[in-house]
Amino acid sequence: MQMMPVTPPDKRKAARTGGLVGRAGFKCIAPKYIDDVLEKITHLVRHIRNVEDNCVLLGTKLIERGDTDMGRQLIANGMVHDASKFYGIEFENLSGVESCKEETSKLKLKMAVHHHRKTNLHHPEAWTGGILGMPDVYLAEFCCDSKARSEEFGTDLREWISESATKRYGFVKDDKVYKQIMEFIDLLCPKPFQDLSK
């Protein structure tokens, strides 16, 4: 960060137009990366809050039906969801705001995604048995995460699960895991209105 002395104190208004004034009377010139960092944090916090809200909603419904331990654990998981994205390779490369143009950027993104999926238990890739081996609480968090993403990207969650997730994670509609996912989705999402015009 470049530091420059600020001449008279009344010129501190300049801080509003290009930098911040430090306690020692120095003007800190804010480089462009500060805007990038703030944009990353904005996207990340928005996603985490969406997932957190979904975990509280689903966790509350689980508690109401008698699954108190799982509901409580799901709500707790929502409070720390995707915390790894604030650090290291994930923070540097999983912003969702910039495009990967260079080969090195693509490789770093791939490494960051791999790291995230392997270290966050709501991702099937973190489990030896994949989605078929996930404990129910992490499967529920996976559903909360998927619902948040579908809302953020404007996609149909049920369609994504039926058409894409089944292929990506290697399960079919007859599997127990599919039925469990759809049970969580039904608790999270109201059923669409029936078309009464037919």
C-alpha positions in Angstrom: 0.0 0.0 0.0 1.5 3.4 -1.0 1.6 6.0 1.8 1.7 9.8 1.1 1.6 12.6 3.7 -1.6 14.6 3.6 -1.3 18.4 3.8 -3.5 20.4 6.0 -6.1 18.4 7.9 -9.0 20.1 6.0 -7.8 18.3 2.9 -8.9 15.0 4.4 -12.1 15.2 2.4 -9.9 13.9 -0.4 -10.1 10.6 1.3 -13.6 10.2 0.1 -12.5 10.5 -3.5 -9.5 8.2 -3.6 -8.2 6.9 -0.4 -8.4 6.7 3.3 -6.6 8.9 5.8 -4.7 7.0 8.5 -4.1 8.1 12.1 -0.6 9.4 11.3 -1.9 11.8 8.7 -1.1 9.6 5.7 -3.4 9.0 2.8 -3.7 5.4 1.9 -4.3 5.0 -1.8 -6.8 2.2 -2.3 -5.6 0.0 -5.2 -8.2 -1.7 -7.5 -7.8 -5.0 -5.7 -9.7 -3.6 -2.7 -12.7 -3.3 -5.0 -12.1 -6.9 -6.1 -11.8 -8.1 -2.5 -15.1 -6.4 -1.5 -16.9 -7.8 -4.6 -15.7 -11.3 -3.7 -16.8 -10.9 -0.1 -20.2 -9.6 -1.2 -20.8 -12.6 -3.4 -19.5 -15.0 -0.8 -21.5 -13.5 2.1 -24.7 -13.4 0.0 -24.3 -17.2 -0.7 -23.5 -18.1 2.8 -26.5 -16.2 4.2 -28.7 -17.9 1.6 -27.4 -21.3 2.7 -27.7 -20.4 6.4 -31.3 -19.3 5.9 -32.0 -22.6 4.2 -30.3 -24.6 7.0 -32.4 -22.8 9.6 -35.6 -23.4 7.6 -34.9 -27.1 7.0 -33.4 -27.6 10.5 -36.5 -26.1 12.1 -38.8 -28.4 10.1 -36.7 -31.4 11.1 -36.9 -30.4 14.7 -40.7 -29.9 14.5 -41.0 -33.5 13.1 -38.9 -34.9 15.9 -35.4 -35.1 14.3 -34.0 -32.7 16.9 -30.3 -33.7 16.8 -30.1 -33.6 13.0 -32.1 -30.3 12.9 -29.8 -28.7 15.5 -26.6 -30.0 13.8 -27.9 -28.8 10.4 -28.5 -25.3 11.8 -25.0 -25.3 13.3 -23.5 -26.4 10.0 -25.2 -23.5 8.3 -23.5 -21.1 10.6 -20.1 -22.2 9.3 -21.0 -23.1 5.8 -18.2 -22.5 3.2 -16.0 -20.7 5.8 -13.0 -22.1 3.9 -13.8 -19.8 1.0 -12.4 -16.9 3.1 -8.9 -18.3 3.1 -6.0 -19.2 0.9 -6.4 -20.8 -2.6 -10.2 -20.7 -2.2 -10.4 -17.0 -1.5 -7.9 -16.2 -4.2 -9.6 -18.2 -6.9 -13.3 -19.0 -6.0 -14.8 -15.6 -6.3 -17.4 -16.2 -8.9 -16.8 -12.7 -10.3 -13.8 -12.9 -12.6 -13.4 -15.1 -15.7 -10.4 -17.4 -16.2 -8.6 -16.3 -19.3 -5.1 -17.6 -18.7 -4.2 -21.3 -18.4 -2.7 -20.7 -15.0 -5.9 -19.1 -13.8 -7.9 -22.1 -15.0 -5.5 -24.4 -13.2 -5.7 -22.4 -10.0 -9.5 -22.4 -10.2 -9.5 -26.2 -10.7 -7.2 -26.7 -7.7 -9.4 -24.3 -5.6 -12.6 -26.2 -6.5 -10.9 -29.5 -5.8 -9.7 -28.3 -2.4 -13.2 -26.9 -1.5 -15.0 -30.0 -2.5 -12.6 -32.3 -0.6 -12.6 -30.3 2.6 -16.3 -29.4 3.0 -18.4 -32.3 4.0 -21.6 -31.0 2.3 -19.9 -31.9 -1.0 -20.3 -35.6 -2.2 -16.6 -35.5 -3.3 -15.5 -35.3 0.3 -16.9 -38.8 1.0 -15.3 -42.1 -0.1 -18.7 -43.4 -1.2 -19.7 -40.1 -2.8 -23.2 -39.0 -2.4 -24.3 -42.6 -1.6 -22.1 -42.6 1.5 -23.0 -39.1 2.9 -24.6 -38.9 6.3 -28.1 -37.4 6.2 -27.1 -34.1 7.9 -24.5 -33.4 5.2 -26.9 -34.5 2.5 -29.4 -32.0 4.0 -26.8 -29.2 3.9 -26.0 -30.2 0.3 -29.7 -29.6 -0.4 -29.6 -26.2 1.3 -26.5 -25.3 -0.7 -28.1 -26.5 -4.0 -31.3 -24.5 -3.3 -29.2 -21.4 -2.6 -27.3 -21.9 -5.9 -30.5 -22.5 -7.9 -31.9 -19.2 -6.5 -28.7 -17.3 -7.2 -28.5 -18.6 -10.8 -32.2 -18.6 -11.5 -32.4 -22.4 -12.2 -35.0 -25.0 -11.3 -33.8 -27.0 -8.3 -35.9 -30.1 -8.8 -35.0 -30.3 -12.5 -31.3 -29.9 -11.6 -31.5 -32.8 -9.1 -33.4 -35.0 -11.5 -31.5 -34.2 -14.7 -27.9 -33.1 -13.7 -27.2 -34.2 -10.1 -28.1 -37.8 -10.8 -25.6 -38.0 -13.6 -22.9 -35.9 -11.9 -23.0 -37.9 -8.7 -24.0 -41.3 -10.0 -27.4 -42.1 -8.5 -30.8 -42.9 -9.9 -34.4 -42.0 -9.0 -34.9 -45.4 -7.4 -32.0 -45.0 -5.0 -32.6 -44.2 -1.3 -30.4 -41.1 -1.6 -32.7 -39.6 -4.3 -35.8 -40.1 -2.2 -34.0 -38.5 0.8 -32.9 -35.6 -1.3 -36.4 -35.0 -2.6 -37.8 -35.3 0.9 -35.4 -32.5 2.0 -36.2 -30.4 -1.1 -40.0 -30.8 -0.4 -39.4 -29.5 3.2 -37.3 -26.6 1.8 -39.4 -25.6 -1.2 -43.2 -25.2 -1.4 -44.8 -27.3 -4.1 -45.6 -25.3 -7.3 -49.2 -24.2 -7.8 -51.4 -26.6 -9.7 -52.5 -25.5 -13.1 -56.2 -25.2 -12.7 -56.8 -24.1 -16.2 -56.7 -27.7 -17.5 
